[in-house]
Amino acid sequence: MASSSGLGKAFKHLDLDGHELPPSPAPSSPSNGRKYALATELVYTESNDQYNASSVPIYQSATFKGGPGQEYDYTRSGNPTRTHLERHLAKIMNANRALVAGSGMGALDVITRVLKPGDEVVTGDDLYGGTNRLLTYLKENNGIIVHHVDTTKLDVVKETITEKTTMVLLETPTNPLIKIVDIAGISTIAHEVSTKIIVAVDNTMLSPYLQNPLDLGADVVYESGTKYLSGHHDVMAGVIGVNDLQLADKFYFMINSTGCGLAPFDSWLLLRGIKTLAVRMEKQQANADAIANFLESHGFKVRYPGLKSHPQYKLHWSQARGAGAVLSFETGSIALSERIVESTKLFGISVSFGCVNSLISMPCRMSHASIDPAVRKERAMPEDIIRLCIGIEDLDDLKDDLSQALVRAGAVKLTDNGFTALSADALEEAGETGRTTQVTDEP
Ligand SMILES: *Cc1c(COP(=O)(O)O)cnc(C)c1O
C-alpha cells in the first residue's frame, strides 16, 4: 500500500494508513483482508456511530421510521445493536454469517426447524439435557427419526449415516462425561454420503476462543451465549454461525418468523461479555487444569481433556486450542458425592457453567435430570459423577475449598502427606453404597 507520507516510506512493512486492516465488525466474509489474532479481534469493535460512542449504543426501539428500503424497520426483523453483535461474532467464529437468538436452545430450535417429517438425525448419547428434550419432542411430535449413538466411535457413526440422514448433531467435549468427538472425521463421513447433510456442532463447552468447528468441516456451529461468551450469568443468548449463505437465510427466516432474535439490551450485554472472553478463558482453564491434576493426584477418576490420562487426549488437541474449564470426577458413591457438593463453600451449587465464579453440581440430579434414569444407565452415566465448572478465583482458595469438602464428606482417607481417595473396599466398609434420591427438574 503506497502512502503519500514520508513515514509510509520509512515503515513500508507497516500498514500505517490502516487500509489493509479488516473493518470491525467485519463484513460477512472471513477472507476479507488481514486478520488479527483472536484475542485482539475479541476486543476490537468499531461502529459508525454518529457520536463515535466507544460502546455500541443500545437501540432500545421496536420500530424505525421511514419508508420501504431502509435498513431497519422493526426489531423482530433487525436491530442495529443485534446486527453489530452478529457481525462481531461472525468474525470471531470464522463464519460467513452469524445470527443470535434468545437462548442456546432457541438457536437449536431455529436450526432444527429445517427438518421435515421423515428426516433422520444422527446424534450423540451424552447430550446436553435440553438438547435431548428438544430432540425427543421432535421425534414424538414431528415425525423426525433420531438416532442416538456413541459419536466417539467413527465406525458406528459411519454405519448410522445414510442417504436418509439430514442432520448430524454433535457436541464435543460432551458433558459431563467429557467424551471427545472427531468433528473433521464425522464431517467427512457425512459429506461423503451427501453434501446436503448438515453437520451441526454445539460448541458451548469450549467457545470460539478454543475451537472453531466450521474450520474443521462442520456446516453449522451453535452455542449457548449464556455460558462462556457472556461469562457472567447475567444474560441468556444463543449464537449460530454458518458459511453457506443460503442456509443462513433459512435460519434468518425462522428467527424473523418466530420472533426469537436476541433483544437489543441482551445483545449489548453479550457484546460486552465477548470482549473479555480471552482473559476469562485463559484463567479459567489454567485453574481447571491445576484442579484436574490435583484431584487425579489424590486418587480420583477425573475426566478432563487437559489430562494426559484422557483416552482421547490426542484427538482433542488435534481440533482444539485448549481443554476448557469443565471437568468431572467420580467418588464411587452417590451419597458421598452429595455430601461433597453440599460441603463446598466457594463452589456454588448451580446448573450451567461458563461464569467467572466456580460451580459444582451432580449432573444426574440437575442438568441431566430430564434424561430417563434407565437411559442414563444405558449410556453409562455414573450416577455419582460430580461436575466442576471452574472460575477465575484464586487457585489456592479453590483447592482449599475442595479439600475441606472432601474431608468433611468423608470422601478421603487422611495420610501422612495429605489425603487420598477411598478405595472400593473402604467405600463398602463405610456403607457408602449408591442410592437413588429424588430427581430435581431441569431448567
Ligand atoms: C447451556 C447449554 C445449551 C443451552 O443453552 P441455553 O442458553 O441454556 O438455552 C446447549 N448446549 C450446551 C452444551 C449447553 O451447555
The ligand as an SDF file (V2000), in Angstrom:
LIG
                    3D

 15 15  0  0  0  0  0  0  0  0999 V2000
  -26.4560  -24.4580   28.2050 C   0  0  0  0  0  0  0  0  0  0  0  0
  -26.2630  -25.2930   27.0420 C   0  0  0  0  0  0  0  0  0  0  0  0
  -27.1720  -25.2650   25.9830 C   0  0  0  0  0  0  0  0  0  0  0  0
  -28.4410  -24.4480   26.0270 C   0  0  0  0  0  0  0  0  0  0  0  0
  -28.2080  -23.0740   26.1120 O   0  0  0  0  0  0  0  0  0  0  0  0
  -29.2370  -22.0840   26.8510 P   0  0  0  0  0  0  0  0  0  0  0  0
  -28.6500  -20.7540   26.6140 O   0  0  0  0  0  0  0  0  0  0  0  0
  -29.2930  -22.5020   28.2830 O   0  0  0  0  0  0  0  0  0  0  0  0
  -30.5660  -22.2570   26.1940 O   0  0  0  0  0  0  0  0  0  0  0  0
  -26.8990  -26.0630   24.8850 C   0  0  0  0  0  0  0  0  0  0  0  0
  -25.8140  -26.8580   24.8320 N   0  0  0  0  0  0  0  0  0  0  0  0
  -24.9310  -26.9020   25.8380 C   0  0  0  0  0  0  0  0  0  0  0  0
  -23.7360  -27.7930   25.7040 C   0  0  0  0  0  0  0  0  0  0  0  0
  -25.1230  -26.1400   26.9760 C   0  0  0  0  0  0  0  0  0  0  0  0
  -24.2440  -26.2180   27.9630 O   0  0  0  0  0  0  0  0  0  0  0  0
  1  2  1  0
  2  3  1  0
  2 14  2  0
  3  4  1  0
  3 10  2  0
  4  5  1  0
  5  6  1  0
  6  7  2  0
  6  8  1  0
  6  9  1  0
 10 11  1  0
 11 12  2  0
 12 13  1  0
 12 14  1  0
 14 15  1  0
M  END
$$$$
